[in-house]
Amino acid sequence: MAEYVYKKPDERFRSSGLIRPYYSKVPALERLFDGLSICVMFWLVVELSGTSWNFHYGWFLLATVLLYNFFAEFHEVYHDWRDEPMYKEAARVSMAWFSAIGALIIFAFITKTSEEFSRWVITTWMLTSASGLIISHQSFRLATRYLINTGENTRNVAILGGNELGQRLVGALTAMPWLGYRSFRFYDDRSAQESRRLSDKDIKVAGGYETLYRHARDGKIDVIYITLPLCAEKRVEALIEQLADTTVSVYFVPDFFVFNLVHSHWKSIQGIPAVSIHETPFRQLDGLFKRLEDIVLSVIILLICSVPMMLIAIGIKLTSPGPVFFKQRRYGIHGQTIGVWKFRTMHVCEDGKNIVQATRNDPRVTRIGKFLRSTSLDELPQFFNVLQGTMSIVGPRPHAVAHNELYRKLVRGYMLRHKVKPGITGLAQISGCRGEIHDEQMMQIRIHYDLEYIRHWSVMFDFKIILLTIIKGMFSEQAY
């Protein structure tokens, strides 16, 4: 009989395990219950109304469930938002539901199949199902809280790293009681005077690394979160190797907050995790939605404003010599130079290396130009830029090339605003950042709003900015 010879594994494959994304089964159950709720409510409404069933109802019901799942993903209904107020979750569920219903009603109207449906049935079902979906999601909340309150799944948590990231993590975990974490202890060997280590007034440290290992080995700790800085790689590796002698669950929380994150997310590349630091929100379908939004709204606005634009052009031509339109070089997406159209509001058309910003009572501004600039009507030709694809309706306002070259050296993250197309209006503009820039701090505030827009972009966010632009952003004392 041949003797079995043990071979030591190749060192290259010592840590070859893949990191897989964690998928909770709760969203899958929520999707199932949502689909059942929609179908049951439809059946009840049809039965109670005495309406005869036909195959159109079956196709309509199937299409509704599919579309609701699509819009639910679009509005992030099944993401883990259980730490937020109840009304926000209800708002997302309602948006997804009525988006699906609206799309189906439009389709039924266009294809002339709407005559096959009872208006009373559809209206009643639409309202009752919205309530049913909201109740279904709130029931999940109550059921989760009940399971946690039984105390059968509570765990003790250790935070390895007495720093700001660990403190933020405790705050986040405390807001998620369904996880069953009942106590939190900090462990750190560093003194309070060392970098990134919080003082004893801010946190209470239970001990150092040896104390942590002893508590883990004795069963006093169930879960460990390591929040040490990225530069502590060797120390983290040694600690994890030591903790492998225990049965605790160990998580490593990398401190990516030291970077200026722009639309950050993580993805898995064949099991290899990758975190985006600087990324555009307009990739794949989101980019398509953004482009459709720009085209549809631009066409509508240009049709509505065609007569006023003609009157403005005539007024410019009659009140001052020169062209009606003014084209200035600006930086667009990816920092590429684009030509931005505006109605001419000055006696001069500056577009060189040194551009003097307009000031209050600037003598270069024409009589009609002062009105156009204060009402932002001089920006109307930029809707042609939007149709052309070089601009968007909502986005960071484009600055002159000369100003870009100046402030990119002074303001951290300035060029990150060019991860997206420049806009006719933006979050900075509705927040009061308009007109002349006096110093570096004013530009920093604008860049802050521009990056916040990129981080939190959504179609609804765009509509909110457009609405606020119409309500309060049209007239401004800062625009001159």
Buried (B, 14 or more C-beta within 10 A) or exposed (E): EEEEEEEEEEEEEEEEEEEEEEEEEBBEEBBEBBBEBBBEBBBBBBEEEEBEEEEBBEEBBEBBBEBBBBBBBBBEBBEEEBEEEEEEBBBBBBBBBBBBBEBBBEBBEEEEEBEEBBEEBBEBBBEBBBBBBBEBBBEBEEEBEEEBEEEEEBBBBBBBBBBBBBBBBBEEBEEEBBBBBBEBBBBBBBEBEEEBBBEEEEBEBBBEBEBBBEBBBEEBBBBBBBBBBEEBEEBBEEBEEBBEEBEBEBEEBBBBEEEEBBBBEEEEEEEEEEEBEBBBBBEEEBEEBBBEBBBEBBEEBBEEBEEEBEEBBEBBBEEBEBEBBBBBBBBBBEEEEBEBBBBBBBEEEEBEEEBEEBEEEBEEBBEBBBBBBBEBBBBBBBBBBBBEBBBBBBBBBBBBBBBBEBBBEEBEBBBBBBBBBBBBBBBBBBBEBBBEBEEEEEBBBBBBBBBBBBEEBBBEEBEBBBEBBEEEBEEBEEBB
